[in-house]
């Protein structure tokens, strides 16, 4: 999982999810997983 200050969708299968003031990107491709600081 990559931790970044700003996150974006990398491909069409990426999904942005907001949980308790944190933003995540989950995807079919595990390399695309991201978390916002």
PDB file of N, H, CA, C and O in Angstrom:
ATOM      1  N   UNK A   1       0.841  -1.185   0.000  1.00  0.00           N
ATOM      2  CA  UNK A   1       0.000   0.000   0.000  1.00  0.00           C
ATOM      3  C   UNK A   1       0.882   1.242   0.000  1.00  0.00           C
ATOM      4  O   UNK A   1       1.825   1.347   0.784  1.00  0.00           O
ATOM      5  N   UNK A   2       0.567   2.176  -0.882  1.00  0.00           N
ATOM      6  H   UNK A   2      -0.199   2.091  -1.519  1.00  0.00           H
ATOM      7  CA  UNK A   2       1.301   3.432  -0.952  1.00  0.00           C
ATOM      8  C   UNK A   2       0.584   4.468  -0.094  1.00  0.00           C
ATOM      9  O   UNK A   2      -0.646   4.520  -0.079  1.00  0.00           O
ATOM     10  N   UNK A   3       1.351   5.291   0.620  1.00  0.00           N
ATOM     11  H   UNK A   3       2.350   5.248   0.607  1.00  0.00           H
ATOM     12  CA  UNK A   3       0.776   6.357   1.438  1.00  0.00           C
ATOM     13  C   UNK A   3       1.178   7.685   0.815  1.00  0.00           C
ATOM     14  O   UNK A   3       2.364   7.997   0.707  1.00  0.00           O
ATOM     15  N   UNK A   4       0.175   8.469   0.405  1.00  0.00           N
ATOM     16  H   UNK A   4      -0.788   8.215   0.493  1.00  0.00           H
ATOM     17  CA  UNK A   4       0.429   9.716  -0.307  1.00  0.00           C
ATOM     18  C   UNK A   4      -0.408  10.844   0.277  1.00  0.00           C
ATOM     19  O   UNK A   4      -1.381  10.606   0.993  1.00  0.00           O
ATOM     20  N   UNK A   5      -0.012  12.085  -0.040  1.00  0.00           N
ATOM     21  H   UNK A   5       0.778  12.278  -0.622  1.00  0.00           H
ATOM     22  CA  UNK A   5      -0.797  13.236   0.403  1.00  0.00           C
ATOM     23  C   UNK A   5      -2.028  13.444  -0.472  1.00  0.00           C
ATOM     24  O   UNK A   5      -3.068  13.888   0.014  1.00  0.00           O
ATOM     25  N   UNK A   6      -1.915  13.126  -1.760  1.00  0.00           N
ATOM     26  H   UNK A   6      -1.070  12.765  -2.155  1.00  0.00           H
ATOM     27  CA  UNK A   6      -3.086  13.186  -2.644  1.00  0.00           C
ATOM     28  C   UNK A   6      -3.140  11.893  -3.452  1.00  0.00           C
ATOM     29  O   UNK A   6      -2.139  11.456  -4.021  1.00  0.00           O
ATOM     30  N   UNK A   7      -4.308  11.300  -3.490  1.00  0.00           N
ATOM     31  H   UNK A   7      -5.121  11.655  -3.028  1.00  0.00           H
ATOM     32  CA  UNK A   7      -4.451  10.020  -4.181  1.00  0.00           C
ATOM     33  C   UNK A   7      -5.401  10.156  -5.362  1.00  0.00           C
ATOM     34  O   UNK A   7      -6.323  10.972  -5.347  1.00  0.00           O
ATOM     35  N   UNK A   8      -5.162   9.352  -6.375  1.00  0.00           N
ATOM     36  H   UNK A   8      -4.413   8.689  -6.387  1.00  0.00           H
ATOM     37  CA  UNK A   8      -5.968   9.363  -7.600  1.00  0.00           C
ATOM     38  C   UNK A   8      -6.224   7.935  -8.037  1.00  0.00           C
ATOM     39  O   UNK A   8      -5.509   7.008  -7.658  1.00  0.00           O
ATOM     40  N   UNK A   9      -7.254   7.784  -8.837  1.00  0.00           N
ATOM     41  H   UNK A   9      -7.835   8.538  -9.145  1.00  0.00           H
ATOM     42  CA  UNK A   9      -7.497   6.490  -9.463  1.00  0.00           C
ATOM     43  C   UNK A   9      -6.435   6.267 -10.526  1.00  0.00           C
ATOM     44  O   UNK A   9      -6.128   7.177 -11.297  1.00  0.00           O
ATOM     45  N   UNK A  10      -5.876   5.081 -10.575  1.00  0.00           N
ATOM     46  H   UNK A  10      -6.125   4.342  -9.948  1.00  0.00           H
ATOM     47  CA  UNK A  10      -4.854   4.762 -11.571  1.00  0.00           C
ATOM     48  C   UNK A  10      -5.494   4.100 -12.792  1.00  0.00           C
ATOM     49  O   UNK A  10      -5.077   4.333 -13.927  1.00  0.00           O
ATOM     50  N   UNK A  11      -6.517   3.267 -12.544  1.00  0.00           N
ATOM     51  H   UNK A  11      -6.856   3.077 -11.622  1.00  0.00           H
ATOM     52  CA  UNK A  11      -7.194   2.585 -13.650  1.00  0.00           C
ATOM     53  C   UNK A  11      -8.709   2.633 -13.428  1.00  0.00           C
ATOM     54  O   UNK A  11      -9.176   3.191 -12.436  1.00  0.00           O
ATOM     55  N   UNK A  12      -9.459   2.055 -14.340  1.00  0.00           N
ATOM     56  H   UNK A  12      -9.080   1.601 -15.146  1.00  0.00           H
ATOM     57  CA  UNK A  12     -10.923   2.075 -14.254  1.00  0.00           C
ATOM     58  C   UNK A  12     -11.471   1.196 -13.137  1.00  0.00           C
ATOM     59  O   UNK A  12     -12.603   1.396 -12.697  1.00  0.00           O
ATOM     60  N   UNK A  13     -10.693   0.233 -12.676  1.00  0.00           N
ATOM     61  H   UNK A  13      -9.773   0.071 -13.033  1.00  0.00           H
ATOM     62  CA  UNK A  13     -11.165  -0.678 -11.633  1.00  0.00           C
ATOM     63  C   UNK A  13     -10.908  -0.152 -10.227  1.00  0.00           C
ATOM     64  O   UNK A  13     -11.358  -0.754  -9.252  1.00  0.00           O
ATOM     65  N   UNK A  14     -10.202   0.947 -10.110  1.00  0.00           N
ATOM     66  H   UNK A  14      -9.836   1.437 -10.901  1.00  0.00           H
ATOM     67  CA  UNK A  14      -9.919   1.535  -8.800  1.00  0.00           C
ATOM     68  C   UNK A  14     -11.191   2.135  -8.200  1.00  0.00           C
ATOM     69  O   UNK A  14     -12.000   2.744  -8.899  1.00  0.00           O
ATOM     70  N   UNK A  15     -11.344   1.947  -6.886  1.00  0.00           N
ATOM     71  H   UNK A  15     -10.687   1.452  -6.318  1.00  0.00           H
ATOM     72  CA  UNK A  15     -12.506   2.467  -6.167  1.00  0.00           C
ATOM     73  C   UNK A  15     -12.007   3.336  -5.018  1.00  0.00           C
ATOM     74  O   UNK A  15     -11.122   2.931  -4.264  1.00  0.00           O
ATOM     75  N   UNK A  16     -12.583   4.540  -4.886  1.00  0.00           N
ATOM     76  H   UNK A  16     -13.302   4.869  -5.498  1.00  0.00           H
ATOM     77  CA  UNK A  16     -12.227   5.430  -3.785  1.00  0.00           C
ATOM     78  C   UNK A  16     -13.224   5.224  -2.646  1.00  0.00           C
ATOM     79  O   UNK A  16     -14.436   5.284  -2.857  1.00  0.00           O
ATOM     80  N   UNK A  17     -12.710   4.980  -1.440  1.00  0.00           N
ATOM     81  H   UNK A  17     -11.726   4.931  -1.269  1.00  0.00           H
ATOM     82  CA  UNK A  17     -13.551   4.736  -0.267  1.00  0.00           C
ATOM     83  C   UNK A  17     -13.130   5.691   0.846  1.00  0.00           C
ATOM     84  O   UNK A  17     -11.940   5.836   1.129  1.00  0.00           O
ATOM     85  N   UNK A  18     -14.114   6.345   1.479  1.00  0.00           N
ATOM     86  H   UNK A  18     -15.080   6.227   1.249  1.00  0.00           H
ATOM     87  CA  UNK A  18     -13.842   7.247   2.598  1.00  0.00           C
ATOM     88  C   UNK A  18     -14.319   6.592   3.885  1.00  0.00           C
ATOM     89  O   UNK A  18     -15.483   6.208   4.004  1.00  0.00           O
ATOM     90  N   UNK A  19     -13.403   6.468   4.853  1.00  0.00           N
ATOM     91  H   UNK A  19     -12.458   6.779   4.757  1.00  0.00           H
ATOM     92  CA  UNK A  19     -13.727   5.865   6.151  1.00  0.00           C
ATOM     93  C   UNK A  19     -13.108   6.688   7.268  1.00  0.00           C
ATOM     94  O   UNK A  19     -11.886   6.814   7.350  1.00  0.00           O
ATOM     95  N   UNK A  20     -13.942   7.243   8.119  1.00  0.00           N
ATOM     96  H   UNK A  20     -14.934   7.141   8.052  1.00  0.00           H
ATOM     97  CA  UNK A  20     -13.483   7.974   9.313  1.00  0.00           C
ATOM     98  C   UNK A  20     -12.377   8.975   8.990  1.00  0.00           C
ATOM     99  O   UNK A  20     -11.287   8.908   9.560  1.00  0.00           O
ATOM    100  N   UNK A  21     -12.654   9.886   8.090  1.00  0.00           N
ATOM    101  H   UNK A  21     -13.539   9.941   7.627  1.00  0.00           H
ATOM    102  CA  UNK A  21     -11.722  10.954   7.678  1.00  0.00           C
ATOM    103  C   UNK A  21     -10.486  10.456   6.942  1.00  0.00           C
ATOM    104  O   UNK A  21      -9.573  11.242   6.687  1.00  0.00           O
ATOM    105  N   UNK A  22     -10.429   9.187   6.597  1.00  0.00           N
ATOM    106  H   UNK A  22     -11.171   8.549   6.804  1.00  0.00           H
ATOM    107  CA  UNK A  22      -9.314   8.663   5.811  1.00  0.00           C
ATOM    108  C   UNK A  22      -9.836   8.239   4.447  1.00  0.00           C
ATOM    109  O   UNK A  22     -10.966   7.766   4.327  1.00  0.00           O
ATOM    110  N   UNK A  23      -9.018   8.409   3.432  1.00  0.00           N
ATOM    111  H   UNK A  23      -8.101   8.794   3.530  1.00  0.00           H
ATOM    112  CA  UNK A  23      -9.412   8.071   2.067  1.00  0.00           C
ATOM    113  C   UNK A  23      -8.506   6.952   1.571  1.00  0.00           C
ATOM    114  O   UNK A  23      -7.285   7.011   1.711  1.00  0.00           O
ATOM    115  N   UNK A  24      -9.127   5.937   0.991  1.00  0.00           N
ATOM    116  H   UNK A  24     -10.119   5.890   0.877  1.00  0.00           H
ATOM    117  CA  UNK A  24      -8.399   4.787   0.474  1.00  0.00           C
ATOM    118  C   UNK A  24      -8.740   4.579  -0.989  1.00  0.00           C
ATOM    119  O   UNK A  24      -9.814   4.964  -1.450  1.00  0.00           O
ATOM    120  N   UNK A  25      -7.815   3.966  -1.716  1.00  0.00           N
ATOM    121  H   UNK A  25      -6.942   3.653  -1.342  1.00  0.00           H
ATOM    122  CA  UNK A  25      -8.097   3.467  -3.062  1.00  0.00           C
ATOM    123  C   UNK A  25      -7.845   1.966  -3.038  1.00  0.00           C
ATOM    124  O   UNK A  25      -6.746   1.509  -2.722  1.00  0.00           O
ATOM    125  N   UNK A  26      -8.889   1.205  -3.381  1.00  0.00           N
ATOM    126  H   UNK A  26      -9.782   1.576  -3.638  1.00  0.00           H
ATOM    127  CA  UNK A  26      -8.764  -0.243  -3.499  1.00  0.00           C
ATOM    128  C   UNK A  26      -8.961  -0.619  -4.953  1.00  0.00           C
ATOM    129  O   UNK A  26      -9.683   0.052  -5.690  1.00  0.00           O
ATOM    130  N   UNK A  27      -8.315  -1.695  -5.355  1.00  0.00           N
ATOM    131  H   UNK A  27      -7.728  -2.240  -4.756  1.00  0.00           H
ATOM    132  CA  UNK A  27      -8.350  -2.068  -6.764  1.00  0.00           C
ATOM    133  C   UNK A  27      -8.144  -3.568  -6.914  1.00  0.00           C
ATOM    134  O   UNK A  27      -7.646  -4.245  -6.014  1.00  0.00           O
ATOM    135  N   UNK A  28      -8.539  -4.059  -8.071  1.00  0.00           N
ATOM    136  H   UNK A  28      -8.943  -3.509  -8.802  1.00  0.00           H
ATOM    137  CA  UNK A  28      -8.274  -5.450  -8.449  1.00  0.00           C
ATOM    138  C   UNK A  28      -6.763  -5.692  -8.486  1.00  0.00           C
ATOM    139  O   UNK A  28      -6.286  -6.756  -8.091  1.00  0.00           O
ATOM    140  N   UNK A  29      -6.011  -4.684  -8.969  1.00  0.00           N
ATOM    141  H   UNK A  29      -6.398  -3.820  -9.290  1.00  0.00           H
ATOM    142  CA  UNK A  29      -4.554  -4.777  -9.009  1.00  0.00           C
ATOM    143  C   UNK A  29      -4.008  -4.302  -7.664  1.00  0.00           C
ATOM    144  O   UNK A  29      -4.231  -3.157  -7.271  1.00  0.00           O
ATOM    145  N   UNK A  30      -3.301  -5.173  -6.966  1.00  0.00           N
ATOM    146  H   UNK A  30      -3.121  -6.104  -7.286  1.00  0.00           H
ATOM    147  CA  UNK A  30      -2.860  -4.854  -5.611  1.00  0.00           C
ATOM    148  C   UNK A  30      -1.826  -3.728  -5.555  1.00  0.00           C
ATOM    149  O   UNK A  30      -1.668  -3.086  -4.516  1.00  0.00           O
ATOM    150  N   UNK A  31      -1.128  -3.487  -6.653  1.00  0.00           N
ATOM    151  H   UNK A  31      -1.257  -4.009  -7.496  1.00  0.00           H
ATOM    152  CA  UNK A  31      -0.162  -2.389  -6.683  1.00  0.00           C
ATOM    153  C   UNK A  31      -0.840  -1.022  -6.640  1.00  0.00           C
ATOM    154  O   UNK A  31      -0.187  -0.025  -6.332  1.00  0.00           O
ATOM    155  N   UNK A  32      -2.120  -0.958  -6.939  1.00  0.00           N
ATOM    156  H   UNK A  32      -2.650  -1.768  -7.189  1.00  0.00           H
ATOM    157  CA  UNK A  32      -2.840   0.310  -6.998  1.00  0.00           C
ATOM    158  C   UNK A  32      -3.420   0.732  -5.649  1.00  0.00           C
ATOM    159  O   UNK A  32      -4.038   1.793  -5.552  1.00  0.00           O
ATOM    160  N   UNK A  33      -3.232  -0.076  -4.612  1.00  0.00           N
ATOM    161  H   UNK A  33      -2.730  -0.937  -4.690  1.00  0.00           H
ATOM    162  CA  UNK A  33      -3.768   0.280  -3.293  1.00  0.00           C
ATOM    163  C   UNK A  33      -3.060   1.518  -2.754  1.00  0.00           C
ATOM    164  O   UNK A  33      -1.833   1.604  -2.770  1.00  0.00           O
ATOM    165  N   UNK A  34      -3.868   2.489  -2.269  1.00  0.00           N
ATOM    166  H   UNK A  34      -4.865   2.419  -2.255  1.00  0.00           H
ATOM    167  CA  UNK A  34      -3.310   3.734  -1.746  1.00  0.00           C
ATOM    168  C   UNK A  34      -4.070   4.171  -0.502  1.00  0.00           C
ATOM    169  O   UNK A  34      -5.219   3.791  -0.277  1.00  0.00           O
ATOM    170  N   UNK A  35      -3.383   4.985   0.300  1.00  0.00           N
ATOM    171  H   UNK A  35      -2.449   5.293   0.117  1.00  0.00           H
ATOM    172  CA  UNK A  35      -3.989   5.537   1.513  1.00  0.00           C
ATOM    173  C   UNK A  35      -3.559   6.989   1.623  1.00  0.00           C
ATOM    174  O   UNK A  35      -2.403   7.324   1.363  1.00  0.00           O
ATOM    175  N   UNK A  36      -4.493   7.849   2.009  1.00  0.00           N
ATOM    176  H   UNK A  36      -5.432   7.577   2.221  1.00  0.00           H
ATOM    177  CA  UNK A  36      -4.167   9.265   2.143  1.00  0.00           C
ATOM    178  C   UNK A  36      -3.728   9.571   3.568  1.00  0.00           C
ATOM    179  O   UNK A  36      -4.264   9.013   4.526  1.00  0.00           O
ATOM    180  N   UNK A  37      -2.755  10.456   3.700  1.00  0.00           N
ATOM    181  H   UNK A  37      -2.319  10.909   2.922  1.00  0.00           H
ATOM    182  CA  UNK A  37      -2.251  10.843   5.022  1.00  0.00           C
ATOM    183  C   UNK A  37      -3.294  11.567   5.832  1.00  0.00           C
ATOM    184  O   UNK A  37      -3.030  11.960   6.968  1.00  0.00           O
TER     185      UNK A  37
END
